[in-house]
């Protein structure tokens, strides 16, 4: 396991993981960027509130992408099933 140092919203965090270093640093940058954006657009007044609103926003982004990809997969699967039914 390696330890990586991430700077998020002005604080340093040590992360121990087996993941690739670039991957871990990218996660840190995404979180840092999101917290800065949230703080700029909706000043919360506290680190905890900024972190929670950022977390909610990131989960919303994740679930939106997940749902979109699932819908694409379902459409492709439906087309493949139709093709197979025509063959059989």
PDB file of N, CA, C and O in Angstrom:
ATOM      1  N   UNK A   1       0.836  -1.182   0.000  1.00  0.00           N
ATOM      2  CA  UNK A   1       0.000   0.000   0.000  1.00  0.00           C
ATOM      3  C   UNK A   1       0.879   1.244   0.000  1.00  0.00           C
ATOM      4  O   UNK A   1       1.903   1.301   0.682  1.00  0.00           O
ATOM      5  N   UNK A   2       0.464   2.227  -0.770  1.00  0.00           N
ATOM      6  CA  UNK A   2       1.196   3.488  -0.808  1.00  0.00           C
ATOM      7  C   UNK A   2       0.379   4.571  -0.124  1.00  0.00           C
ATOM      8  O   UNK A   2      -0.844   4.476  -0.018  1.00  0.00           O
ATOM      9  N   UNK A   3       1.071   5.592   0.336  1.00  0.00           N
ATOM     10  CA  UNK A   3       0.421   6.739   0.956  1.00  0.00           C
ATOM     11  C   UNK A   3       0.562   7.933   0.028  1.00  0.00           C
ATOM     12  O   UNK A   3       1.651   8.232  -0.462  1.00  0.00           O
ATOM     13  N   UNK A   4      -0.547   8.607  -0.203  1.00  0.00           N
ATOM     14  CA  UNK A   4      -0.567   9.794  -1.052  1.00  0.00           C
ATOM     15  C   UNK A   4      -1.052  10.975  -0.233  1.00  0.00           C
ATOM     16  O   UNK A   4      -1.867  10.834   0.679  1.00  0.00           O
ATOM     17  N   UNK A   5      -0.537  12.131  -0.576  1.00  0.00           N
ATOM     18  CA  UNK A   5      -0.931  13.359   0.103  1.00  0.00           C
ATOM     19  C   UNK A   5      -1.849  14.150  -0.819  1.00  0.00           C
ATOM     20  O   UNK A   5      -1.473  14.496  -1.939  1.00  0.00           O
ATOM     21  N   UNK A   6      -3.055  14.432  -0.337  1.00  0.00           N
ATOM     22  CA  UNK A   6      -4.020  15.205  -1.112  1.00  0.00           C
ATOM     23  C   UNK A   6      -4.282  16.524  -0.401  1.00  0.00           C
ATOM     24  O   UNK A   6      -4.438  16.567   0.819  1.00  0.00           O
ATOM     25  N   UNK A   7      -4.327  17.597  -1.179  1.00  0.00           N
ATOM     26  CA  UNK A   7      -4.689  18.888  -0.621  1.00  0.00           C
ATOM     27  C   UNK A   7      -6.104  19.191  -1.082  1.00  0.00           C
ATOM     28  O   UNK A   7      -6.350  19.407  -2.268  1.00  0.00           O
ATOM     29  N   UNK A   8      -7.020  19.204  -0.143  1.00  0.00           N
ATOM     30  CA  UNK A   8      -8.428  19.446  -0.458  1.00  0.00           C
ATOM     31  C   UNK A   8      -8.916  20.625   0.375  1.00  0.00           C
ATOM     32  O   UNK A   8      -8.938  20.573   1.604  1.00  0.00           O
ATOM     33  N   UNK A   9      -9.300  21.674  -0.313  1.00  0.00           N
ATOM     34  CA  UNK A   9      -9.883  22.857   0.316  1.00  0.00           C
ATOM     35  C   UNK A   9      -8.977  23.419   1.413  1.00  0.00           C
ATOM     36  O   UNK A   9      -9.431  23.834   2.478  1.00  0.00           O
ATOM     37  N   UNK A  10      -7.659  23.414   1.104  1.00  0.00           N
ATOM     38  CA  UNK A  10      -6.692  24.007   2.019  1.00  0.00           C
ATOM     39  C   UNK A  10      -6.184  23.102   3.126  1.00  0.00           C
ATOM     40  O   UNK A  10      -5.361  23.527   3.937  1.00  0.00           O
ATOM     41  N   UNK A  11      -6.651  21.876   3.178  1.00  0.00           N
ATOM     42  CA  UNK A  11      -6.180  20.929   4.196  1.00  0.00           C
ATOM     43  C   UNK A  11      -5.511  19.745   3.522  1.00  0.00           C
ATOM     44  O   UNK A  11      -5.907  19.322   2.436  1.00  0.00           O
ATOM     45  N   UNK A  12      -4.490  19.219   4.183  1.00  0.00           N
ATOM     46  CA  UNK A  12      -3.775  18.074   3.637  1.00  0.00           C
ATOM     47  C   UNK A  12      -4.308  16.784   4.255  1.00  0.00           C
ATOM     48  O   UNK A  12      -4.519  16.695   5.464  1.00  0.00           O
ATOM     49  N   UNK A  13      -4.521  15.793   3.399  1.00  0.00           N
ATOM     50  CA  UNK A  13      -5.021  14.490   3.843  1.00  0.00           C
ATOM     51  C   UNK A  13      -4.083  13.410   3.329  1.00  0.00           C
ATOM     52  O   UNK A  13      -3.699  13.418   2.160  1.00  0.00           O
ATOM     53  N   UNK A  14      -3.721  12.493   4.192  1.00  0.00           N
ATOM     54  CA  UNK A  14      -2.898  11.347   3.812  1.00  0.00           C
ATOM     55  C   UNK A  14      -3.841  10.189   3.511  1.00  0.00           C
ATOM     56  O   UNK A  14      -4.666   9.809   4.342  1.00  0.00           O
ATOM     57  N   UNK A  15      -3.703   9.636   2.312  1.00  0.00           N
ATOM     58  CA  UNK A  15      -4.563   8.540   1.871  1.00  0.00           C
ATOM     59  C   UNK A  15      -3.692   7.314   1.610  1.00  0.00           C
ATOM     60  O   UNK A  15      -2.746   7.376   0.825  1.00  0.00           O
ATOM     61  N   UNK A  16      -4.009   6.214   2.261  1.00  0.00           N
ATOM     62  CA  UNK A  16      -3.307   4.951   2.049  1.00  0.00           C
ATOM     63  C   UNK A  16      -4.171   4.071   1.165  1.00  0.00           C
ATOM     64  O   UNK A  16      -5.330   3.803   1.482  1.00  0.00           O
ATOM     65  N   UNK A  17      -3.594   3.615   0.037  1.00  0.00           N
ATOM     66  CA  UNK A  17      -4.394   2.830  -0.899  1.00  0.00           C
ATOM     67  C   UNK A  17      -3.505   2.011  -1.824  1.00  0.00           C
ATOM     68  O   UNK A  17      -2.313   2.280  -1.970  1.00  0.00           O
ATOM     69  N   UNK A  18      -4.112   1.010  -2.443  1.00  0.00           N
ATOM     70  CA  UNK A  18      -3.440   0.232  -3.481  1.00  0.00           C
ATOM     71  C   UNK A  18      -3.716   0.811  -4.866  1.00  0.00           C
ATOM     72  O   UNK A  18      -3.163   0.338  -5.858  1.00  0.00           O
ATOM     73  N   UNK A  19      -4.555   1.816  -4.935  1.00  0.00           N
ATOM     74  CA  UNK A  19      -4.910   2.425  -6.219  1.00  0.00           C
ATOM     75  C   UNK A  19      -3.710   3.145  -6.830  1.00  0.00           C
ATOM     76  O   UNK A  19      -2.748   3.486  -6.142  1.00  0.00           O
ATOM     77  N   UNK A  20      -3.798   3.365  -8.143  1.00  0.00           N
ATOM     78  CA  UNK A  20      -2.795   4.104  -8.895  1.00  0.00           C
ATOM     79  C   UNK A  20      -2.714   5.541  -8.381  1.00  0.00           C
ATOM     80  O   UNK A  20      -3.738   6.151  -8.073  1.00  0.00           O
ATOM     81  N   UNK A  21      -1.505   6.079  -8.291  1.00  0.00           N
ATOM     82  CA  UNK A  21      -1.305   7.430  -7.775  1.00  0.00           C
ATOM     83  C   UNK A  21      -2.046   8.498  -8.551  1.00  0.00           C
ATOM     84  O   UNK A  21      -2.643   9.393  -7.953  1.00  0.00           O
ATOM     85  N   UNK A  22      -2.020   8.421  -9.877  1.00  0.00           N
ATOM     86  CA  UNK A  22      -2.729   9.410 -10.696  1.00  0.00           C
ATOM     87  C   UNK A  22      -4.227   9.371 -10.418  1.00  0.00           C
ATOM     88  O   UNK A  22      -4.887  10.410 -10.383  1.00  0.00           O
ATOM     89  N   UNK A  23      -4.750   8.181 -10.222  1.00  0.00           N
ATOM     90  CA  UNK A  23      -6.174   8.008  -9.923  1.00  0.00           C
ATOM     91  C   UNK A  23      -6.530   8.706  -8.611  1.00  0.00           C
ATOM     92  O   UNK A  23      -7.518   9.436  -8.533  1.00  0.00           O
ATOM     93  N   UNK A  24      -5.718   8.474  -7.589  1.00  0.00           N
ATOM     94  CA  UNK A  24      -5.961   9.064  -6.270  1.00  0.00           C
ATOM     95  C   UNK A  24      -5.866  10.586  -6.343  1.00  0.00           C
ATOM     96  O   UNK A  24      -6.702  11.290  -5.777  1.00  0.00           O
ATOM     97  N   UNK A  25      -4.853  11.091  -7.035  1.00  0.00           N
ATOM     98  CA  UNK A  25      -4.685  12.542  -7.165  1.00  0.00           C
ATOM     99  C   UNK A  25      -5.834  13.165  -7.949  1.00  0.00           C
ATOM    100  O   UNK A  25      -6.250  14.287  -7.657  1.00  0.00           O
ATOM    101  N   UNK A  26      -6.342  12.453  -8.933  1.00  0.00           N
ATOM    102  CA  UNK A  26      -7.496  12.941  -9.698  1.00  0.00           C
ATOM    103  C   UNK A  26      -8.721  13.050  -8.797  1.00  0.00           C
ATOM    104  O   UNK A  26      -9.458  14.034  -8.864  1.00  0.00           O
ATOM    105  N   UNK A  27      -8.939  12.049  -7.962  1.00  0.00           N
ATOM    106  CA  UNK A  27     -10.061  12.110  -7.016  1.00  0.00           C
ATOM    107  C   UNK A  27      -9.919  13.335  -6.115  1.00  0.00           C
ATOM    108  O   UNK A  27     -10.878  14.079  -5.911  1.00  0.00           O
ATOM    109  N   UNK A  28      -8.723  13.536  -5.583  1.00  0.00           N
ATOM    110  CA  UNK A  28      -8.485  14.692  -4.724  1.00  0.00           C
ATOM    111  C   UNK A  28      -8.764  16.003  -5.430  1.00  0.00           C
ATOM    112  O   UNK A  28      -9.348  16.915  -4.845  1.00  0.00           O
ATOM    113  N   UNK A  29      -8.346  16.103  -6.691  1.00  0.00           N
ATOM    114  CA  UNK A  29      -8.577  17.331  -7.461  1.00  0.00           C
ATOM    115  C   UNK A  29     -10.064  17.549  -7.715  1.00  0.00           C
ATOM    116  O   UNK A  29     -10.551  18.676  -7.621  1.00  0.00           O
ATOM    117  N   UNK A  30     -10.783  16.487  -8.034  1.00  0.00           N
ATOM    118  CA  UNK A  30     -12.228  16.607  -8.267  1.00  0.00           C
ATOM    119  C   UNK A  30     -12.929  17.099  -6.997  1.00  0.00           C
ATOM    120  O   UNK A  30     -13.769  17.996  -7.060  1.00  0.00           O
ATOM    121  N   UNK A  31     -12.589  16.518  -5.856  1.00  0.00           N
ATOM    122  CA  UNK A  31     -13.204  16.927  -4.586  1.00  0.00           C
ATOM    123  C   UNK A  31     -12.836  18.374  -4.264  1.00  0.00           C
ATOM    124  O   UNK A  31     -13.697  19.163  -3.873  1.00  0.00           O
ATOM    125  N   UNK A  32     -11.569  18.721  -4.428  1.00  0.00           N
ATOM    126  CA  UNK A  32     -11.117  20.089  -4.163  1.00  0.00           C
ATOM    127  C   UNK A  32     -11.834  21.086  -5.066  1.00  0.00           C
ATOM    128  O   UNK A  32     -12.328  22.112  -4.598  1.00  0.00           O
ATOM    129  N   UNK A  33     -11.890  20.783  -6.359  1.00  0.00           N
ATOM    130  CA  UNK A  33     -12.570  21.677  -7.310  1.00  0.00           C
ATOM    131  C   UNK A  33     -14.048  21.837  -6.963  1.00  0.00           C
ATOM    132  O   UNK A  33     -14.584  22.944  -7.018  1.00  0.00           O
ATOM    133  N   UNK A  34     -14.705  20.740  -6.606  1.00  0.00           N
ATOM    134  CA  UNK A  34     -16.134  20.795  -6.273  1.00  0.00           C
ATOM    135  C   UNK A  34     -16.360  21.632  -5.016  1.00  0.00           C
ATOM    136  O   UNK A  34     -17.289  22.438  -4.966  1.00  0.00           O
ATOM    137  N   UNK A  35     -15.519  21.446  -4.008  1.00  0.00           N
ATOM    138  CA  UNK A  35     -15.685  22.221  -2.775  1.00  0.00           C
ATOM    139  C   UNK A  35     -15.454  23.709  -3.020  1.00  0.00           C
ATOM    140  O   UNK A  35     -16.167  24.550  -2.472  1.00  0.00           O
ATOM    141  N   UNK A  36     -14.459  24.033  -3.840  1.00  0.00           N
ATOM    142  CA  UNK A  36     -14.203  25.444  -4.159  1.00  0.00           C
ATOM    143  C   UNK A  36     -15.371  26.045  -4.931  1.00  0.00           C
ATOM    144  O   UNK A  36     -15.770  27.180  -4.670  1.00  0.00           O
ATOM    145  N   UNK A  37     -15.919  25.291  -5.878  1.00  0.00           N
ATOM    146  CA  UNK A  37     -17.056  25.769  -6.661  1.00  0.00           C
ATOM    147  C   UNK A  37     -18.276  25.991  -5.766  1.00  0.00           C
ATOM    148  O   UNK A  37     -18.941  27.022  -5.862  1.00  0.00           O
ATOM    149  N   UNK A  38     -18.564  25.029  -4.905  1.00  0.00           N
ATOM    150  CA  UNK A  38     -19.707  25.151  -3.989  1.00  0.00           C
ATOM    151  C   UNK A  38     -19.511  26.351  -3.066  1.00  0.00           C
ATOM    152  O   UNK A  38     -20.444  27.122  -2.841  1.00  0.00           O
ATOM    153  N   UNK A  39     -18.314  26.507  -2.537  1.00  0.00           N
ATOM    154  CA  UNK A  39     -18.035  27.616  -1.622  1.00  0.00           C
ATOM    155  C   UNK A  39     -18.172  28.971  -2.319  1.00  0.00           C
ATOM    156  O   UNK A  39     -18.634  29.942  -1.719  1.00  0.00           O
ATOM    157  N   UNK A  40     -17.767  29.027  -3.591  1.00  0.00           N
ATOM    158  CA  UNK A  40     -17.884  30.267  -4.372  1.00  0.00           C
ATOM    159  C   UNK A  40     -19.345  30.603  -4.651  1.00  0.00           C
ATOM    160  O   UNK A  40     -19.778  31.740  -4.460  1.00  0.00           O
ATOM    161  N   UNK A  41     -20.095  29.610  -5.101  1.00  0.00           N
ATOM    162  CA  UNK A  41     -21.479  29.841  -5.519  1.00  0.00           C
ATOM    163  C   UNK A  41     -22.462  29.896  -4.354  1.00  0.00           C
ATOM    164  O   UNK A  41     -23.446  30.635  -4.405  1.00  0.00           O
ATOM    165  N   UNK A  42     -22.201  29.123  -3.314  1.00  0.00           N
ATOM    166  CA  UNK A  42     -23.106  29.056  -2.164  1.00  0.00           C
ATOM    167  C   UNK A  42     -22.288  29.067  -0.876  1.00  0.00           C
ATOM    168  O   UNK A  42     -22.139  28.026  -0.236  1.00  0.00           O
ATOM    169  N   UNK A  43     -21.760  30.212  -0.488  1.00  0.00           N
ATOM    170  CA  UNK A  43     -20.936  30.246   0.731  1.00  0.00           C
ATOM    171  C   UNK A  43     -21.706  29.693   1.935  1.00  0.00           C
ATOM    172  O   UNK A  43     -22.761  30.214   2.297  1.00  0.00           O
ATOM    173  N   UNK A  44     -21.176  28.647   2.542  1.00  0.00           N
ATOM    174  CA  UNK A  44     -21.851  27.960   3.645  1.00  0.00           C
ATOM    175  C   UNK A  44     -21.413  28.483   5.009  1.00  0.00           C
ATOM    176  O   UNK A  44     -22.140  28.352   5.994  1.00  0.00           O
ATOM    177  N   UNK A  45     -20.227  29.073   5.062  1.00  0.00           N
ATOM    178  CA  UNK A  45     -19.749  29.586   6.333  1.00  0.00           C
ATOM    179  C   UNK A  45     -18.974  28.590   7.168  1.00  0.00           C
ATOM    180  O   UNK A  45     -18.323  28.979   8.137  1.00  0.00           O
ATOM    181  N   UNK A  46     -19.027  27.318   6.819  1.00  0.00           N
ATOM    182  CA  UNK A  46     -18.243  26.339   7.577  1.00  0.00           C
ATOM    183  C   UNK A  46     -17.744  25.243   6.642  1.00  0.00           C
ATOM    184  O   UNK A  46     -18.362  24.930   5.624  1.00  0.00           O
ATOM    185  N   UNK A  47     -16.619  24.682   7.020  1.00  0.00           N
ATOM    186  CA  UNK A  47     -16.027  23.595   6.241  1.00  0.00           C
ATOM    187  C   UNK A  47     -16.970  22.401   6.180  1.00  0.00           C
ATOM    188  O   UNK A  47     -17.127  21.788   5.124  1.00  0.00           O
ATOM    189  N   UNK A  48     -17.593  22.068   7.295  1.00  0.00           N
ATOM    190  CA  UNK A  48     -18.484  20.902   7.340  1.00  0.00           C
ATOM    191  C   UNK A  48     -19.661  21.070   6.386  1.00  0.00           C
ATOM    192  O   UNK A  48     -19.995  20.139   5.653  1.00  0.00           O
ATOM    193  N   UNK A  49     -20.289  22.231   6.383  1.00  0.00           N
ATOM    194  CA  UNK A  49     -21.431  22.453   5.489  1.00  0.00           C
ATOM    195  C   UNK A  49     -20.996  22.425   4.028  1.00  0.00           C
ATOM    196  O   UNK A  49     -21.681  21.852   3.181  1.00  0.00           O
ATOM    197  N   UNK A  50     -19.847  23.048   3.734  1.00  0.00           N
ATOM    198  CA  UNK A  50     -19.327  23.020   2.364  1.00  0.00           C
ATOM    199  C   UNK A  50     -19.045  21.583   1.938  1.00  0.00           C
ATOM    200  O   UNK A  50     -19.349  21.200   0.809  1.00  0.00           O
ATOM    201  N   UNK A  51     -18.468  20.787   2.835  1.00  0.00           N
ATOM    202  CA  UNK A  51     -18.158  19.392   2.522  1.00  0.00           C
ATOM    203  C   UNK A  51     -19.428  18.581   2.278  1.00  0.00           C
ATOM    204  O   UNK A  51     -19.477  17.780   1.345  1.00  0.00           O
ATOM    205  N   UNK A  52     -20.455  18.779   3.105  1.00  0.00           N
ATOM    206  CA  UNK A  52     -21.703  18.023   2.951  1.00  0.00           C
ATOM    207  C   UNK A  52     -22.407  18.397   1.653  1.00  0.00           C
ATOM    208  O   UNK A  52     -22.858  17.516   0.920  1.00  0.00           O
ATOM    209  N   UNK A  53     -22.508  19.693   1.359  1.00  0.00           N
ATOM    210  CA  UNK A  53     -23.160  20.123   0.112  1.00  0.00           C
ATOM    211  C   UNK A  53     -22.367  19.610  -1.091  1.00  0.00           C
ATOM    212  O   UNK A  53     -22.959  19.194  -2.087  1.00  0.00           O
ATOM    213  N   UNK A  54     -21.039  19.636  -1.010  1.00  0.00           N
ATOM    214  CA  UNK A  54     -20.198  19.112  -2.089  1.00  0.00           C
ATOM    215  C   UNK A  54     -20.413  17.619  -2.270  1.00  0.00           C
ATOM    216  O   UNK A  54     -20.497  17.131  -3.397  1.00  0.00           O
ATOM    217  N   UNK A  55     -20.501  16.899  -1.169  1.00  0.00           N
ATOM    218  CA  UNK A  55     -20.733  15.456  -1.211  1.00  0.00           C
ATOM    219  C   UNK A  55     -22.076  15.144  -1.870  1.00  0.00           C
ATOM    220  O   UNK A  55     -22.166  14.263  -2.725  1.00  0.00           O
ATOM    221  N   UNK A  56     -23.106  15.864  -1.468  1.00  0.00           N
ATOM    222  CA  UNK A  56     -24.434  15.671  -2.064  1.00  0.00           C
ATOM    223  C   UNK A  56     -24.374  15.931  -3.563  1.00  0.00           C
ATOM    224  O   UNK A  56     -24.946  15.183  -4.355  1.00  0.00           O
ATOM    225  N   UNK A  57     -23.677  16.996  -3.947  1.00  0.00           N
ATOM    226  CA  UNK A  57     -23.554  17.358  -5.356  1.00  0.00           C
ATOM    227  C   UNK A  57     -22.794  16.289  -6.136  1.00  0.00           C
ATOM    228  O   UNK A  57     -23.196  15.931  -7.243  1.00  0.00           O
ATOM    229  N   UNK A  58     -21.703  15.776  -5.571  1.00  0.00           N
ATOM    230  CA  UNK A  58     -20.922  14.736  -6.241  1.00  0.00           C
ATOM    231  C   UNK A  58     -21.712  13.438  -6.388  1.00  0.00           C
ATOM    232  O   UNK A  58     -21.630  12.782  -7.426  1.00  0.00           O
ATOM    233  N   UNK A  59     -22.472  13.061  -5.369  1.00  0.00           N
ATOM    234  CA  UNK A  59     -23.295  11.850  -5.451  1.00  0.00           C
ATOM    235  C   UNK A  59     -24.384  12.028  -6.505  1.00  0.00           C
ATOM    236  O   UNK A  59     -24.696  11.091  -7.239  1.00  0.00           O
ATOM    237  N   UNK A  60     -24.962  13.220  -6.583  1.00  0.00           N
ATOM    238  CA  UNK A  60     -25.948  13.502  -7.624  1.00  0.00           C
ATOM    239  C   UNK A  60     -25.318  13.333  -9.006  1.00  0.00           C
ATOM    240  O   UNK A  60     -25.913  12.712  -9.887  1.00  0.00           O
ATOM    241  N   UNK A  61     -24.120  13.883  -9.200  1.00  0.00           N
ATOM    242  CA  UNK A  61     -23.406  13.723 -10.475  1.00  0.00           C
ATOM    243  C   UNK A  61     -23.196  12.243 -10.785  1.00  0.00           C
ATOM    244  O   UNK A  61     -23.440  11.794 -11.905  1.00  0.00           O
ATOM    245  N   UNK A  62     -22.743  11.494  -9.788  1.00  0.00           N
ATOM    246  CA  UNK A  62     -22.478  10.068  -9.962  1.00  0.00           C
ATOM    247  C   UNK A  62     -23.738   9.302 -10.356  1.00  0.00           C
ATOM    248  O   UNK A  62     -23.726   8.518 -11.305  1.00  0.00           O
ATOM    249  N   UNK A  63     -24.824   9.533  -9.619  1.00  0.00           N
ATOM    250  CA  UNK A  63     -26.066   8.804  -9.894  1.00  0.00           C
ATOM    251  C   UNK A  63     -26.658   9.175 -11.250  1.00  0.00           C
ATOM    252  O   UNK A  63     -27.255   8.330 -11.917  1.00  0.00           O
ATOM    253  N   UNK A  64     -26.499  10.421 -11.657  1.00  0.00           N
ATOM    254  CA  UNK A  64     -26.974  10.848 -12.976  1.00  0.00           C
ATOM    255  C   UNK A  64     -26.218  10.109 -14.077  1.00  0.00           C
ATOM    256  O   UNK A  64     -26.824   9.609 -15.024  1.00  0.00           O
ATOM    257  N   UNK A  65     -24.900  10.043 -13.950  1.00  0.00           N
ATOM    258  CA  UNK A  65     -24.089   9.325 -14.943  1.00  0.00           C
ATOM    259  C   UNK A  65     -24.429   7.839 -14.928  1.00  0.00           C
ATOM    260  O   UNK A  65     -24.567   7.220 -15.983  1.00  0.00           O
ATOM    261  N   UNK A  66     -24.563   7.270 -13.740  1.00  0.00           N
ATOM    262  CA  UNK A  66     -24.897   5.844 -13.617  1.00  0.00           C
ATOM    263  C   UNK A  66     -26.230   5.534 -14.288  1.00  0.00           C
ATOM    264  O   UNK A  66     -26.347   4.547 -15.014  1.00  0.00           O
ATOM    265  N   UNK A  67     -27.235   6.374 -14.050  1.00  0.00           N
ATOM    266  CA  UNK A  67     -28.553   6.158 -14.646  1.00  0.00           C
ATOM    267  C   UNK A  67     -28.491   6.287 -16.167  1.00  0.00           C
ATOM    268  O   UNK A  67     -29.090   5.484 -16.883  1.00  0.00           O
ATOM    269  N   UNK A  68     -27.774   7.286 -16.659  1.00  0.00           N
ATOM    270  CA  UNK A  68     -27.634   7.489 -18.101  1.00  0.00           C
ATOM    271  C   UNK A  68     -26.966   6.284 -18.752  1.00  0.00           C
ATOM    272  O   UNK A  68     -27.416   5.810 -19.795  1.00  0.00           O
ATOM    273  N   UNK A  69     -25.899   5.791 -18.141  1.00  0.00           N
ATOM    274  CA  UNK A  69     -25.193   4.630 -18.688  1.00  0.00           C
ATOM    275  C   UNK A  69     -26.062   3.377 -18.630  1.00  0.00           C
ATOM    276  O   UNK A  69     -26.020   2.558 -19.548  1.00  0.00           O
ATOM    277  N   UNK A  70     -26.845   3.215 -17.573  1.00  0.00           N
ATOM    278  CA  UNK A  70     -27.743   2.065 -17.465  1.00  0.00           C
ATOM    279  C   UNK A  70     -28.802   2.112 -18.562  1.00  0.00           C
ATOM    280  O   UNK A  70     -29.133   1.085 -19.155  1.00  0.00           O
ATOM    281  N   UNK A  71     -29.331   3.300 -18.831  1.00  0.00           N
ATOM    282  CA  UNK A  71     -30.325   3.453 -19.891  1.00  0.00           C
ATOM    283  C   UNK A  71     -29.724   3.124 -21.254  1.00  0.00           C
ATOM    284  O   UNK A  71     -30.373   2.474 -22.074  1.00  0.00           O
ATOM    285  N   UNK A  72     -28.490   3.563 -21.507  1.00  0.00           N
ATOM    286  CA  UNK A  72     -27.805   3.234 -22.768  1.00  0.00           C
ATOM    287  C   UNK A  72     -27.621   1.725 -22.893  1.00  0.00           C
ATOM    288  O   UNK A  72     -27.868   1.142 -23.949  1.00  0.00           O
ATOM    289  N   UNK A  73     -27.184   1.101 -21.800  1.00  0.00           N
ATOM    290  CA  UNK A  73     -26.974  -0.343 -21.797  1.00  0.00           C
ATOM    291  C   UNK A  73     -28.275  -1.090 -22.054  1.00  0.00           C
ATOM    292  O   UNK A  73     -28.294  -2.055 -22.818  1.00  0.00           O
ATOM    293  N   UNK A  74     -29.358  -0.656 -21.427  1.00  0.00           N
ATOM    294  CA  UNK A  74     -30.659  -1.294 -21.629  1.00  0.00           C
ATOM    295  C   UNK A  74     -31.124  -1.169 -23.079  1.00  0.00           C
ATOM    296  O   UNK A  74     -31.676  -2.115 -23.640  1.00  0.00           O
ATOM    297  N   UNK A  75     -30.899   0.000 -23.683  1.00  0.00           N
ATOM    298  CA  UNK A  75     -31.275   0.177 -25.096  1.00  0.00           C
ATOM    299  C   UNK A  75     -30.474  -0.758 -25.993  1.00  0.00           C
ATOM    300  O   UNK A  75     -31.031  -1.403 -26.881  1.00  0.00           O
ATOM    301  N   UNK A  76     -29.157  -0.831 -25.758  1.00  0.00           N
ATOM    302  CA  UNK A  76     -28.309  -1.716 -26.565  1.00  0.00           C
ATOM    303  C   UNK A  76     -28.709  -3.173 -26.376  1.00  0.00           C
ATOM    304  O   UNK A  76     -28.760  -3.941 -27.337  1.00  0.00           O
ATOM    305  N   UNK A  77     -28.989  -3.543 -25.142  1.00  0.00           N
ATOM    306  CA  UNK A  77     -29.405  -4.910 -24.852  1.00  0.00           C
ATOM    307  C   UNK A  77     -30.720  -5.222 -25.555  1.00  0.00           C
ATOM    308  O   UNK A  77     -30.887  -6.308 -26.109  1.00  0.00           O
ATOM    309  N   UNK A  78     -31.645  -4.281 -25.533  1.00  0.00           N
ATOM    310  CA  UNK A  78     -32.922  -4.462 -26.225  1.00  0.00           C
ATOM    311  C   UNK A  78     -32.729  -4.674 -27.716  1.00  0.00           C
ATOM    312  O   UNK A  78     -33.378  -5.535 -28.310  1.00  0.00           O
ATOM    313  N   UNK A  79     -31.837  -3.893 -28.330  1.00  0.00           N
ATOM    314  CA  UNK A  79     -31.557  -4.054 -29.761  1.00  0.00           C
ATOM    315  C   UNK A  79     -30.939  -5.415 -30.057  1.00  0.00           C
ATOM    316  O   UNK A  79     -31.286  -6.054 -31.051  1.00  0.00           O
ATOM    317  N   UNK A  80     -30.031  -5.858 -29.206  1.00  0.00           N
ATOM    318  CA  UNK A  80     -29.412  -7.171 -29.405  1.00  0.00           C
ATOM    319  C   UNK A  80     -30.438  -8.293 -29.262  1.00  0.00           C
ATOM    320  O   UNK A  80     -30.414  -9.257 -30.027  1.00  0.00           O
ATOM    321  N   UNK A  81     -31.329  -8.172 -28.296  1.00  0.00           N
ATOM    322  CA  UNK A  81     -32.380  -9.180 -28.116  1.00  0.00           C
ATOM    323  C   UNK A  81     -33.274  -9.222 -29.347  1.00  0.00           C
ATOM    324  O   UNK A  81     -33.630 -10.305 -29.812  1.00  0.00           O
ATOM    325  N   UNK A  82     -33.642  -8.058 -29.883  1.00  0.00           N
ATOM    326  CA  UNK A  82     -34.463  -8.010 -31.101  1.00  0.00           C
ATOM    327  C   UNK A  82     -33.760  -8.703 -32.256  1.00  0.00           C
ATOM    328  O   UNK A  82     -34.387  -9.458 -33.000  1.00  0.00           O
ATOM    329  N   UNK A  83     -32.463  -8.455 -32.416  1.00  0.00           N
ATOM    330  CA  UNK A  83     -31.704  -9.090 -33.500  1.00  0.00           C
ATOM    331  C   UNK A  83     -31.664 -10.606 -33.322  1.00  0.00           C
ATOM    332  O   UNK A  83     -31.833 -11.356 -34.284  1.00  0.00           O
ATOM    333  N   UNK A  84     -31.439 -11.048 -32.089  1.00  0.00           N
ATOM    334  CA  UNK A  84     -31.402 -12.485 -31.826  1.00  0.00           C
ATOM    335  C   UNK A  84     -32.758 -13.132 -32.083  1.00  0.00           C
ATOM    336  O   UNK A  84     -32.825 -14.241 -32.614  1.00  0.00           O
ATOM    337  N   UNK A  85     -33.831 -12.453 -31.712  1.00  0.00           N
ATOM    338  CA  UNK A  85     -35.169 -13.005 -31.934  1.00  0.00           C
ATOM    339  C   UNK A  85     -35.472 -13.133 -33.422  1.00  0.00           C
ATOM    340  O   UNK A  85     -36.180 -14.053 -33.832  1.00  0.00           O
ATOM    341  N   UNK A  86     -34.943 -12.221 -34.232  1.00  0.00           N
ATOM    342  CA  UNK A  86     -35.156 -12.311 -35.683  1.00  0.00           C
ATOM    343  C   UNK A  86     -34.407 -13.494 -36.283  1.00  0.00           C
ATOM    344  O   UNK A  86     -34.858 -14.093 -37.259  1.00  0.00           O
ATOM    345  N   UNK A  87     -33.266 -13.824 -35.698  1.00  0.00           N
ATOM    346  CA  UNK A  87     -32.455 -14.932 -36.202  1.00  0.00           C
ATOM    347  C   UNK A  87     -33.093 -16.268 -35.839  1.00  0.00           C
ATOM    348  O   UNK A  87     -33.080 -17.204 -36.639  1.00  0.00           O
ATOM    349  N   UNK A  88     -33.644 -16.354 -34.649  1.00  0.00           N
ATOM    350  CA  UNK A  88     -34.188 -17.619 -34.140  1.00  0.00           C
ATOM    351  C   UNK A  88     -35.512 -17.888 -34.698  1.00  0.00           C
ATOM    352  O   UNK A  88     -36.121 -18.909 -34.380  1.00  0.00           O
TER     353      UNK A  88
END
